[in-house]
Amino acid sequence: MSIVDNSQNTKLIVFCRFIDQILKSMNNLRTRTSATSALQNPHAVGRSARSLPTLVAERLLQAILEGRLKPGERLQEIFLADEHAVSRATIREALAQLERGHFVERLPRYGARVAEVDTDDIHELYALRAVLLGLASERAARLANDNELQQFDAAVKALEQEAAAGVDAECYTEHVLKVQEALILMAQGKWINLMYESISNQALWHALVRNKGSAFSSVDRRLASARDWRTLANALVRRDSTASENAARALIHASCQFVLQQYKRDHGVSRDKLDYRT
């Protein structure tokens, strides 16, 4: 079913507002305290200015995440220094920061480039995401309150409706990320959110953001994904922690398999075998 762009944008805005209300409600249920101490302390570390290399690294990372810098694209210091009006030393440090985050890699006799991805990367990243989302789901089934579970169930129902309405892959991806955020919040995990966000940044960069929703690029895939989320939501509402964990792992596994199929179809030959030397 085809939907005009304006209709899709309207649906996305409505859905995101709906999920945002759920997230705000959950946050209000979690705590009533206001974190104002940092604002009241002018010497707080969080109020200090970031370094120039860090600011440049953030600009470059944004370009990578938005697809303006493509995987495998060469990153030459002299051109980047001119573009950002900074020294080559600043660019070198910015690239080193991105290299530590695995967004940039250096090759002998070639220099820095936007990091490539292969099937082993996809397997590993999705396996880690499955473990963390499974843990989050198991905890949410035990720890979330009834109101949170009802709100999550309503969010998944809205996701099902969007998939059935035929929204495009990019729009559906945005919806899924909002639902995942709600689930992670319900887990009440001290480290889960931090670790899942870090790994998701890598996986989404390689598989979702870079290709504008390649994990959900077909109508059938989006419908199957919505069914997977329904299975998870039902298990959470029943407070079946084991079934919730298994459903979350199966959900991520299905996404991984689809992404791998897309990757193999689009590339055919492993990127490791390509020669990027000058």
N, C-alpha and C positions, 0 to 999 in steps of 0.2 A: 504494500500500500504506500503510495508516494505522498509526501507531505511537503508543502511549499516551505521555503526557508523561513518566512515570517512566522508561520504556524509553529515550526520547530523551535525557533528562538523563544516564542511566547511560552511554549510548553516547558522549555528548559528553565526559563526565568521562574515560572510558577512552581516547578518541581524543586528548584534550588531554594526558593523561599520557604517552601514547605519543610525541607530537610533542615534548613537553618533554624527554623522555629523549634524543631525537635532537639537539635544540638544545644540551643540556648536553654531549653527547658531542662535537659539533662544536666547541664552545667549548674543551673540554679538549684537542682535537687542535690547535687554533690556538695556544694559549699555556699555559705552565705557571707563569707568573708571577702573583703576587697583587698587586692594586693596593691597597696599604695605606698609601701615603705620605700621602694626604689625611687618613686617619683619625688618623695619627700627628702631623699638624700642626694644632694647634688654631686657627691663624690662616688656614687654607686658605679661599679664597673660597667653595668649595662648602659650607662649614659655616656660612656666615653666614645670618642670618634673611632671608627674602624680605620685600619691602615689603607693606604692607597692600593697596594697589591690585592688586598681582600676585596676592595670595591671593584677593581678591574676583573678579578676572578668571578665575582657575582654577575657582572655584565656578560662575561663570556659564557658562564653557565646558563644564563637565561637564553642566550642565543642558541646554545646546544639543545636545551629543553624545548625550545620553540621550533627547532628544526632549521634555523637559519644557518647554523654550522652543522654540516652533515657528518655522519660517521665516516671516518677515513679521511676527512678533509684536513689538509696540511695547515698547521698553525705557525706561521713564520713571524719571528719576533720583530723584525724590522717593520713589517707592514702593520702588525698589531700595535706597535709603539706609535706609529704615525696616526693610525685610526683613533686611538684613545688619548693621544697627546701626552704620553708618558715616556719614561726611559725604557730601554730594553731590559735593564735590571728589574724594573717593576714588572714588566711582562713576564720575565723569567720566573719571578717569585709567584706571580699569579698562576702561571701554568703548573708550577710545582704543587701549589695548593690543589688544583684540579686533578693533577696526577695522583695525589694521595687519596682523592675521592673516587678514582678510577673513571673519571670522565675524560681524561686525556692520557695518552700513552706516548712514550718516546721510542723511536726505532733507530738502530745503528745506521749511520750514514744517511739519515733521512730527517731526523728531528722530531718535533712534537706534532701530533695529529689528534683529532677527536677519536676517542677509543672506538674500536670496532666490537662487534659481538659475534659469538658463534653459538652453536647448539649446546655446548657444554655450559656456557654462561647462562643461557636460558633455563636449562635444567636446574642448575644450582640456585639461581635466584628465585625461581618459582618454588623449589623445594623448601627453601628457607621461609618464604612467604606462607606456604601451606602450614608449616609448623607453627608459626606465630599466629596466623589467623585461627588455626585450630585451637591453640591455647586460649586466645581471646574469647572464642565462642564457648569453650568449656567453662571459663570463668564467668562469662556473662550469664550463662544458664543458671549458675549458682548464686551470683552476687547481685545481678541487676534487679531492681524493684519491678513490681507489676506494671506500673505506669510506663516505665522505660521500655519494657518488652512489648506493651501494646502499641507504643509509638513506633517502635522498630517494625512491628508487624504491618502497621499502616504505611510506613515508608516502603517496604517491600511490595505491598499491594500497589502502591503508586508506580513503582518500578515495573511491575508486571503490566500495568495499563499502558505505560509508555512503550514497552516492547511490542505489545499487541497493536498499538496505534501506528507502528512503523517508523518511529524516529530513527534518524541515521546513526551511524556508528559513533561519531564524535559526541553527539548529544547523549547517547546511551552511556558512553564511557564516563561522562561527567556525572551522570546519575549514580552509577555504580560506585564511584569514588566517594560520593556523599554518604551512601549507605554504609560503605566500609568504615568511614570515619565515625558514624554513629555506633557501629559494632565495637570498634576499638575503644571508644569512650565508655561503653557499658562494661568493659572488662575490668576497669578499675586497676589496671596493672601499672606498677611503678616504672617498669622498663619496656613494656610491650609497645606502647605508642612510639617511643623514641626509636626502638629497633625496627619496628615495622615501617615507619616513615623512611628511615634510612635505606632499607632494602627496597621498598616500593619505589623510591626515587630512581634507583638503578633499573629495576624491572620496567617501570613505566617509561623511562627514557628509552630503553631498548625496544620495547614492544608495544607501548600504547601511545605515548605522546609523540614519539618520532614519526609514527605512521598514522597519527590522528585516529586512533581507535581500531588498529588492526586486530586486536584481540576479539573484537565484536563486529567484524567487517561484513558479515552476512546476516540476513534476516533470521535464518534458522538458528544461527549461533546466538543471537540476542534473545530469541525466545527460549532457547535451551538454558541460557544463563539465568533468565528470570525464573525458570522452573527450579534451578539449583538454589537460588536465593529463597524461593518459597519453601523448599525442603528444609533449609537451615532455619528459617523463621518459625516454621511449625515445631521444630525440635526445641528451639529456645522457649517458645510459649509453653511447651510441655515441661520445661525445665529438665530436659533430658540432656545432661552434660556430655555423655558419651556420644549420643547421636548428633549433638550440635558440633562437637569437634570433628567427627567423621564427615559430616555434611560440609563443613568449611574446607576441610582438606580436599574433598572431592570437587568442590567448586573451583578451587585454585588449580587442581590437577587438570580439569577440563579446559581451563583457559590456557594452561601451558601446552597441552596437546594441540590446540588449535593454532596457537602462535608458532609452534614448531612446524606444523604443516605449512603455514603461510611463509615462514622463513625459508624452508627447503624449496618451496615452489618458486619463491622470488630470487633465490641465490643459486641454488643448484650446486655450486662449488664452495667449499669452506673458504672463508675470508683469510684464514691463516695461510692459504696457499698462494695468495696474491702477492705480487712484488710491489712494494711502495718505495723502493729506493729510487733516487734520482738517476 
